[in-house]
């Protein structure tokens, strides 16, 4: 009986070790060194390091109608981290940037 318990425990330990050694593969890091920018009607984003992708986004508002404010969320094209490229997005006609930022994904 003692031998069977030892065999079962050793088997269970090996199974747990196998699961933890498989893991999820190499770690991936999101883009780093990201900075948003832009002007009154557009937003930009650029990331200098890391891995993955980044994009510019903006919340645009239309202040043309007094007493009513309309918002639109717009997204720029995804760019590869460390590509040196700038992602740019423009607000629709009659809209201005209310807020802006950088979206990232691995």
N, C-alpha and C positions, 0 to 999 in steps of 0.2 A: 504494500500500500504506500509506503514512504517513497519508493522509487517512482510510482505513477504520479504522485503529487509533484515531485521534483521535475519529472518530464513535462508535465502540463505547465508548470510555472516557467520552465526554460523556453518552451514553445511560445508561451504568451509573451515573454520578454523579447524574443526574436521578432515576433509579429509587430509589436509596438515599435521596436527599433527600425524595422523595415518601413513602416508607415512614416516615421519622422525623417528617415533618410531620403525618402522620395521627395518630400517637400513640394514646392511649387516652382522649382527652377530658379535660375539666377534672379537676383533682385533687380528691379527696374526703378529708376528714379524719375520723378517728374521733372519737367524743365525748371531750370534755376536762373537766377539773374534776370528775371522778367521785369519789364517796365512798361506801363501804359503811357500813352501820350495822345496827342491829337489837338483839334481845335474846336471851334463852336459847332460845327456840323459833321465832324468825323472823329473816329477814334483809331489809334494805332497800338500795336503791341509788338515787342521784340524780346526774345529770351536768348541769353548768351551761353547757357550751359545745360547740363543734364541730358536726359533722354526723353523721348516721347514727342508730343505735339503741343502747339499753343495757338491761340487765336485772340484777336481783339473782339470785344463786344461793347455795346453801348445801350443805355436806356435813353431813348429820344423822346422829347415831348413837343407837342404842338401848342404854343401859347397864343395862336392867332385868334381864337374865339374867347372873348372875355367871359369869365365865370365858368369856363369848361376847359379842362386840360386833358389832352389825350396822350397816351404813352405807347411807344413801340419798342420792343426789344429786338436788336439787330446783331448779327454775328458776322465776323469776317472769315476769310478762308483759313483753314488749318495750315500751319507751317511746321516743318520739322525743326526740333530743337537744335541749336548750334548751326542752323543753316545761314544765319546772317540776314535772313529775309524779314521784312516787316509785314505783318498782317494789318490790313486797313479795311475799315467799314465806314460807310456813309449813312447818315440819317436820311430818311425820305424827304422829299420837297416840303417845305414849310415847317420842318421839325428841327430842333436843336438838341445838342447833347445835354442830358440831365446828369448822367453819371457814366463812367467808363471803367473797364477793367481788362484783365487777361484771363482767359480760360485755358486750362491745361488738362492734358490726359496722357496716360502712359501708352 
